[in-house]
Amino acid sequence: MAEILKGAPAAAAITEDLITRAEKLKAAGVTPCLAILRVGRRPDDLAYERGAIKRCEKIGIRVVSVVLPAECSQEDLLAQLRTINRDAAIHGCLMFRPLPKHLDEQAACETLAPEKDVDSMTAASLNTVFTGRGKGYAPCTAQSCLEILDHYGIDPAGKNVAVIGRSLVIGKPVSMMLQSRNATVTMCHTKTVDMPAVCRRAEILVVAAGKAGVVDGSFTNPDQVIIDVGVNAAPGGGICGDVQFDAVEPRVRAISPVPSGVGAVTTAVLCKHVIEAAEKAAAGA
């Protein structure tokens, strides 16, 4: 039977560390603060917002909620982002996406100051991920993959890693982050020839395909570690991952479940970025 890489223990360990760091900041007169900018009332946004606020409260991060109506104008949205940029008491901003179709999402993302971009919305943040230099932070979900590996003592250095998916949200950034940790990474996508054979050679497989159950037992080997990033509607209700968990779990060394895997770590990583941003601001960096 595979080791089940649940996210909650990793999130708890991150949270405990952040509580100590938040207390140090407050002792120095700095209260870490996250602005959450939401347009409309999408159910998934509201669910993530509740989880983020709960995590922030536990750590000691102040939350400023900015809510705009779904029919708001582009200028109203940009004005709120500029206000967040100017407010020195706000250290990070999370803007829920996708935005309503009448809004220019790219323009909104690029309006945010990179040093307050705690979930890699700006091109400057992606540049930081790809070059290792600059302001901004990695996407929270991509970093959560590495946090789970770290928590369970799985070092990617020197290992062959396959990543399924090449989006700018997960696939490409997590590939670069793994390479920066000295892994040898192969990126797989819809044009990859014989993808199961490529993935079978991997010691670590990160699946961010965006398609329920795309990975079955033919992608695996007995010594493999699988990180499933997928979040899909399950046929019988609830959610499922991109991996056929019941078929794959007996065939690999370790696997993260969906739910209760990567998703359980993302709010902790978000808070980690806010604390890091507050520490940089306090140091004048």
C-alpha positions in Angstrom: 0.0 0.0 0.0 1.2 3.5 -0.8 2.0 6.2 1.7 -0.8 8.7 1.6 0.6 12.3 1.4 -2.1 14.2 3.1 -1.9 18.0 3.0 -3.2 18.8 6.5 0.0 17.8 8.4 2.2 19.9 6.0 -0.2 22.8 6.4 -0.2 22.5 10.2 3.6 22.6 10.3 3.8 25.7 8.1 1.1 27.4 10.2 3.0 26.8 13.4 6.1 28.3 12.0 4.2 31.3 10.7 2.5 32.0 14.1 6.0 32.5 15.6 7.1 34.8 12.7 3.9 36.8 12.9 4.4 37.3 16.7 7.9 38.6 16.0 6.6 41.0 13.4 3.9 42.3 15.8 6.6 42.8 18.5 8.4 45.0 16.1 5.3 47.0 15.4 4.3 45.4 12.1 0.9 43.6 11.7 1.0 41.4 8.6 -1.9 42.1 6.4 -3.6 40.4 3.4 -6.1 42.2 1.1 -8.6 39.8 -0.5 -10.2 41.3 -3.6 -13.3 39.6 -4.9 -15.6 40.5 -7.8 -19.0 39.0 -7.4 -20.0 35.9 -5.4 -18.6 32.8 -7.2 -19.2 29.8 -4.8 -15.6 28.5 -5.2 -14.2 32.0 -4.5 -16.3 32.2 -1.3 -15.2 28.8 -0.1 -11.5 29.6 -0.6 -12.0 33.0 1.0 -13.5 31.4 4.1 -10.5 29.0 4.4 -8.0 31.8 3.8 -9.6 34.0 6.4 -9.7 31.2 9.0 -6.0 30.4 8.4 -5.0 34.1 8.6 -6.9 34.5 11.9 -5.1 31.5 13.4 -1.7 32.9 12.3 -2.3 36.5 13.3 -2.6 38.0 9.8 -5.1 40.9 9.4 -7.4 40.5 6.5 -8.9 43.4 4.5 -11.8 42.3 2.4 -12.6 44.3 -0.8 -15.7 43.2 -2.5 -16.9 44.6 -5.8 -20.2 43.8 -7.6 -20.0 41.4 -10.6 -21.0 44.2 -12.9 -18.2 46.6 -11.7 -16.3 48.7 -14.2 -12.7 48.1 -15.2 -11.7 51.5 -13.7 -13.4 50.6 -10.4 -11.3 47.4 -10.2 -8.1 49.1 -11.1 -8.8 51.9 -8.6 -9.0 49.3 -5.8 -5.8 47.7 -6.9 -4.0 51.1 -6.9 -5.3 51.8 -3.4 -3.9 48.5 -2.2 -0.6 49.3 -3.8 -0.4 52.6 -2.0 -1.4 51.2 1.4 1.9 50.4 3.2 -0.1 48.5 5.9 -1.2 45.9 3.3 1.6 43.4 2.5 -0.1 41.1 0.1 -3.1 40.9 -2.2 -5.1 37.9 -3.4 -7.5 38.7 -6.3 -9.9 35.9 -7.2 -9.8 34.8 -10.8 -11.2 34.3 -13.4 -12.8 37.8 -13.4 -16.2 38.4 -15.1 -15.7 38.4 -18.9 -16.3 42.1 -19.4 -13.2 42.9 -17.3 -9.6 42.9 -18.7 -8.0 40.4 -16.3 -4.5 40.8 -17.7 -4.6 44.5 -17.2 -5.9 44.1 -13.6 -3.1 41.6 -12.8 -0.4 43.8 -14.1 -1.7 46.8 -12.1 -0.9 45.0 -8.8 2.6 45.8 -7.4 4.7 42.7 -7.7 5.9 42.9 -4.1 2.3 42.5 -3.0 1.5 39.7 -5.5 1.4 36.7 -3.2 -0.2 34.3 -5.7 1.8 35.0 -8.9 -0.7 37.1 -10.8 1.9 39.4 -12.4 4.4 38.8 -15.1 7.1 40.0 -12.7 6.2 37.2 -10.3 6.5 34.6 -13.0 9.8 36.1 -13.9 10.9 35.6 -10.3 9.9 31.9 -10.5 11.7 31.4 -13.8 14.9 33.3 -13.1 15.1 33.1 -9.3 15.5 36.9 -9.1 13.1 39.7 -8.6 9.9 40.5 -6.6 6.7 38.5 -6.3 5.9 35.0 -5.3 5.3 31.6 -6.9 1.7 30.4 -7.5 0.4 29.0 -4.2 -0.7 25.7 -5.7 2.6 25.1 -7.4 4.6 25.8 -4.2 2.2 23.5 -2.3 3.5 20.6 -4.3 7.0 21.2 -3.1 5.8 21.8 0.5 4.2 18.4 0.5 7.4 16.8 -0.8 9.5 18.6 1.8 7.1 17.7 4.7 7.3 14.0 3.8 11.1 14.1 3.3 11.0 13.5 -0.4 14.0 15.3 -1.9 13.6 16.0 -5.7 17.3 16.6 -6.1 18.8 14.2 -8.7 15.5 12.6 -9.4 13.7 12.1 -12.7 10.4 14.1 -12.5 7.6 14.2 -15.0 5.0 17.0 -14.9 1.8 16.6 -16.8 0.5 20.0 -17.8 2.1 23.2 -19.1 -0.1 26.0 -17.8 1.4 29.2 -16.3 -0.6 28.5 -13.2 0.9 25.1 -12.3 2.7 23.1 -15.0 5.4 25.5 -16.1 6.1 27.1 -12.7 6.3 23.8 -10.8 8.6 22.5 -13.4 10.9 25.4 -13.0 10.7 25.2 -9.2 11.7 21.5 -9.3 14.6 22.3 -11.6 15.8 24.9 -9.2 15.8 22.0 -6.6 18.1 20.0 -9.0 15.5 17.7 -10.4 15.6 16.5 -14.0 12.2 17.5 -15.3 10.2 16.3 -18.3 7.1 18.3 -19.2 4.3 16.3 -20.7 1.2 17.6 -22.6 -1.4 16.7 -25.1 1.2 16.3 -27.9 3.5 14.1 -25.9 4.1 10.8 -27.7 3.4 7.7 -25.5 2.9 9.7 -22.3 2.4 6.6 -20.1 5.9 5.4 -21.1 7.4 8.8 -20.3 5.7 8.9 -16.9 6.6 5.3 -16.0 10.3 6.4 -16.0 9.7 9.1 -13.5 10.5 8.8 -9.8 8.2 11.7 -9.0 5.1 12.5 -11.1 3.2 15.8 -10.8 -0.2 15.6 -12.5 -1.8 19.0 -13.4 -3.7 17.9 -16.5 -7.0 19.4 -15.7 -8.9 16.3 -16.7 -10.5 13.8 -14.3 -8.8 10.4 -14.1 -6.4 10.9 -17.0 -3.7 9.0 -15.2 -4.2 5.3 -14.7 -1.9 2.4 -13.6 -0.1 2.4 -17.0 1.7 5.7 -16.0 3.2 4.3 -12.8 6.0 2.3 -11.3 6.3 0.8 -7.8 8.9 3.3 -6.6 7.0 6.4 -7.8 5.7 9.4 -5.8 2.6 11.0 -7.3 1.4 14.6 -6.5 -2.1 15.0 -7.9 -3.0 18.7 -8.4 -6.3 18.0 -10.2 -9.6 19.3 -8.9 -12.6 18.0 -10.9 -16.2 17.4 -10.3 -16.7 13.7 -9.5 -19.5 11.8 -11.3 -21.2 10.9 -8.0 -20.7 14.4 -6.4 -17.8 15.9 -4.6 -14.4 16.3 -6.3 -11.8 14.0 -7.7 -8.3 14.4 -9.0 -6.6 13.9 -12.3 -5.4 10.4 -11.1 -7.5 7.3 -10.9 -6.7 7.0 -7.2 -8.1 3.6 -6.4 -6.4 2.0 -9.4 -3.1 3.8 -8.9 -2.6 3.8 -5.2 -1.7 0.1 -4.8 0.9 0.5 -7.6 3.1 3.3 -6.3 5.2 4.2 -3.3 3.3 7.4 -2.3 0.5 9.5 -3.6 -1.4 12.7 -2.5 -5.2 12.3 -2.4 -7.9 14.5 -3.8 -9.4 16.0 -1.7 -7.2 16.5 1.3 -3.9 16.7 -0.6 -2.4 19.7 -2.3 -5.5 21.8 -1.9 -5.2 21.6 1.9 -1.8 23.3 1.8 -2.6 26.3 -0.5 -4.0 28.7 2.1 -0.9 28.0 4.4 1.4 28.9 1.4 -0.6 32.0 0.8 -0.1 33.0 4.4 3.6 32.2 4.2 3.9 34.6 1.3 2.1 37.3 3.2 4.5 36.8 6.2 7.5 36.9 3.9 6.2 40.1 2.3 5.7 41.7 5.7 9.2 40.7 6.8 10.7 42.2 3.6 8.7 45.4 4.2 9.8 45.6 7.8 13.4 45.2 6.7 13.1 47.9 4.1 13.8 45.3 1.3 
